[in-house]
Amino acid sequence: MVTITVDYSTCEGCGTCEALCPDVFKLEGEKAVVLKEEGSDACNLEEVVQNCPTESIKVEGMDIKFERKAPF
């Protein structure tokens, strides 16, 4: 089982997570919120983590090889 969290102190609300995984993330105001802490089979959480420009998304319980994808 995985647990997804967003660090609101560093999240800039760019919307990348919502674009890549709308079943799990949504922008509310200027921050991303997690809709499903357990994730979804419909998206690739590793891709979401790797593309967050502020490294604000954490996924516990899943081995994610971190490779910075975002050009920031």
C-alpha positions, 0 to 999 in steps of 0.5 A: 500500500502506498501513501501520497503526500504533498509538502504544501510549504514547497508546492508552487501549484504549477499543476503538473501533478494534476495534468499527469494524474487527475484521479489523484491530484487536484489544484485548490487555490494555489496548491495541489491536494491529494484526492486519493492517498492510496493512488490510482492504477490510472496514472504513473506515480513515478512520473509524477514525482519525477516531474514535480519541479519543487520535489513536493510530492512524496510516495511512501511504500513505493520504490521510486528511482528519482531522476529529475525530469522537470527542466526547472 
